[in-house]
Amino acid sequence: MPSASFNPRGHQGRTVQIGEISVDAPTQRLIESNVEPRWGQFLRTWEALAAAKGRYPSRTEVDPAALGGKLLPNVFLVDVVPGAKQPRFRFRLLGQAILDRESTRAGDYLDALGASAEIGKIERHYRACIDGKVSVRGASLVWSDSRKDHLKYGAMMLPLSDDGEAVTHMIGLALYEF
């Protein structure tokens, strides 16, 4: 059964079992601080769905109404597309807050957005999610913003699965700082 019980050691060095997630210590502290309550709301909504299903939820089982109006503009879905060596990541859906700030659109592949160090960090974050490791990745949009504004944001990814075990999609939350 999926478990997001907070591991006080974080996920460093811990093997996460299929159907479980492990939230790293900095993310645990961020959620517990409630400085930005949407992180906790997002995780708790996923946890409730996973617990009700007894496995990773599927993309089609995610109810937008359950996410609520405060999360939806910042939610995105990513398809995990099997590749020869590594999976590729295709954006399926992007909330309006994301569309308003980024050039990425539904159907775009992450690796086709460019060859920046930031893309590599995003890929590592997505691969960690496939392994059940959950964290909030902080970044800046300076790498993709033509105005070179330093808009900071954080992103959390949670696994979704068509069969309850293999991660076939991910749901993400991107929150921007002004």
C-alpha positions as CSV (number, residue, x, y, z in Angstrom):
1,M,0.0,0.0,0.0
2,P,1.4,3.5,-0.8
3,S,2.8,5.2,2.1
4,A,4.0,8.8,2.4
5,S,4.8,8.5,6.1
6,F,7.5,11.1,6.6
7,N,10.9,9.5,6.9
8,P,12.9,11.7,9.4
9,R,16.1,10.6,7.6
10,G,14.7,11.8,4.3
11,H,15.2,9.5,1.3
12,Q,19.0,9.6,1.3
13,G,20.3,6.1,1.2
14,R,16.8,4.6,1.6
15,T,15.4,2.2,-0.9
16,V,11.8,3.0,-1.6
17,Q,9.5,0.0,-2.1
18,I,7.2,-0.2,-5.1
19,G,4.0,1.6,-4.3
20,E,5.6,3.8,-1.6
21,I,6.9,7.3,-1.6
22,S,9.6,8.8,0.6
23,V,9.5,12.6,1.3
24,D,12.9,14.1,1.9
25,A,13.6,16.0,5.1
26,P,13.7,19.5,3.7
27,T,10.4,19.0,2.0
28,Q,9.0,17.5,5.2
29,R,10.1,20.6,7.1
30,L,8.6,22.9,4.5
31,I,5.3,21.1,4.7
32,E,5.2,21.0,8.5
33,S,6.1,24.8,8.6
34,N,2.9,25.5,6.7
35,V,4.6,28.6,5.2
36,E,3.0,27.6,1.9
37,P,0.0,25.4,2.7
38,R,-0.5,24.3,-0.9
39,W,2.5,21.9,-0.6
40,G,0.8,20.0,2.2
41,Q,-2.6,20.2,0.5
42,F,-1.2,18.7,-2.7
43,L,0.6,15.9,-0.9
44,R,-2.4,15.1,1.4
45,T,-4.8,14.9,-1.5
46,W,-2.5,12.4,-3.3
47,E,-2.0,10.4,-0.1
48,A,-5.7,10.2,0.5
49,L,-6.3,8.9,-3.1
50,A,-3.4,6.5,-2.8
51,A,-4.6,5.2,0.5
52,A,-8.2,4.8,-0.8
53,K,-6.9,2.8,-3.8
54,G,-4.2,0.9,-1.9
55,R,-1.7,1.7,-4.6
56,Y,-0.4,4.5,-6.7
57,P,-3.4,6.2,-8.2
58,S,-3.8,6.5,-12.0
59,R,-4.0,9.7,-14.0
60,T,-7.7,9.1,-14.6
61,E,-8.4,8.7,-10.9
62,V,-7.2,12.2,-10.1
63,D,-10.3,14.3,-9.5
64,P,-9.7,18.0,-10.3
65,A,-12.5,19.0,-7.8
66,A,-10.6,17.2,-5.0
67,L,-7.5,19.2,-5.8
68,G,-9.5,22.4,-5.5
69,G,-9.3,25.8,-7.0
70,K,-6.2,26.9,-5.1
71,L,-4.1,24.1,-6.6
72,L,-5.5,23.6,-10.1
73,P,-3.8,26.7,-11.8
74,N,-0.5,25.3,-10.6
75,V,-0.9,21.6,-11.4
76,F,0.7,19.9,-14.4
77,L,0.7,16.3,-15.7
78,V,3.7,14.6,-17.2
79,D,3.7,11.4,-19.3
80,V,6.6,9.0,-18.6
81,V,7.5,7.8,-22.1
82,P,9.7,4.7,-22.2
83,G,13.0,5.2,-24.0
84,A,15.9,3.0,-25.0
85,K,18.0,4.0,-22.0
86,Q,16.1,6.5,-20.0
87,P,12.4,7.5,-20.1
88,R,11.4,10.8,-21.8
89,F,9.0,13.2,-20.2
90,R,6.1,14.7,-22.1
91,F,4.0,17.5,-20.7
92,R,0.3,16.4,-21.0
93,L,-1.4,19.3,-19.1
94,L,-0.3,22.6,-17.7
95,G,-2.3,24.8,-15.4
96,Q,-3.0,28.4,-16.3
97,A,-0.5,29.8,-13.7
98,I,2.2,27.8,-15.5
99,L,1.1,28.8,-19.0
100,D,1.2,32.4,-18.0
101,R,4.8,32.2,-16.9
102,E,6.5,29.6,-19.0
103,S,6.9,28.8,-22.7
104,T,6.4,25.0,-22.2
105,R,3.1,23.7,-23.7
106,A,1.2,20.5,-23.7
107,G,2.9,17.9,-26.0
108,D,6.4,19.3,-25.4
109,Y,9.1,16.9,-24.4
110,L,11.3,18.1,-21.5
111,D,14.5,17.1,-23.4
112,A,13.5,19.1,-26.4
113,L,13.3,22.4,-24.4
114,G,17.0,22.8,-24.6
115,A,20.3,21.7,-23.2
116,S,20.7,23.7,-20.0
117,A,21.9,22.6,-16.6
118,E,18.3,23.4,-15.4
119,I,16.8,20.7,-17.7
120,G,19.2,18.2,-16.3
121,K,18.1,19.0,-12.8
122,I,14.4,18.7,-13.8
123,E,15.1,15.3,-15.4
124,R,16.8,14.1,-12.2
125,H,13.9,15.3,-10.2
126,Y,11.4,13.4,-12.4
127,R,13.5,10.2,-12.3
128,A,13.6,10.5,-8.5
129,C,9.8,10.6,-8.5
130,I,9.7,7.5,-10.6
131,D,11.7,5.9,-7.8
132,G,9.2,7.1,-5.2
133,K,11.4,9.9,-3.9
134,V,9.5,13.2,-3.3
135,S,11.0,16.6,-2.8
136,V,10.4,20.2,-3.7
137,R,12.9,21.3,-6.3
138,G,13.6,25.0,-6.2
139,A,14.6,26.8,-9.4
140,S,14.5,30.1,-11.4
141,L,12.9,30.8,-14.8
142,V,15.9,32.9,-15.8
143,W,17.0,30.1,-18.1
144,S,13.8,30.2,-20.2
145,D,12.6,33.8,-19.8
146,S,13.5,36.1,-22.6
147,R,13.4,39.0,-20.2
148,K,15.8,37.1,-18.0
149,D,13.6,37.8,-15.0
150,H,14.6,35.9,-11.9
151,L,11.2,34.4,-11.1
152,K,11.7,31.7,-8.5
153,Y,9.5,28.7,-8.2
154,G,9.3,25.3,-6.6
155,A,8.0,22.1,-8.0
156,M,6.8,18.8,-6.4
157,M,6.2,15.6,-8.3
158,L,4.1,12.7,-7.3
159,P,3.8,9.3,-9.1
160,L,0.8,8.1,-11.0
161,S,0.5,4.6,-12.4
162,D,-1.8,2.8,-14.8
163,D,-1.2,-0.6,-13.1
164,G,-0.6,0.7,-9.5
165,E,3.1,-0.1,-9.6
166,A,5.0,1.2,-12.7
167,V,5.0,5.0,-12.8
168,T,3.5,5.9,-16.2
169,H,2.6,9.6,-15.4
170,M,3.4,12.1,-12.7
171,I,1.3,15.0,-11.3
172,G,3.2,18.1,-10.3
173,L,2.6,21.3,-8.5
174,A,4.6,24.4,-9.5
175,L,4.4,27.4,-7.1
176,Y,5.9,30.7,-8.1
177,E,7.4,33.4,-5.9
178,F,6.9,37.1,-6.7
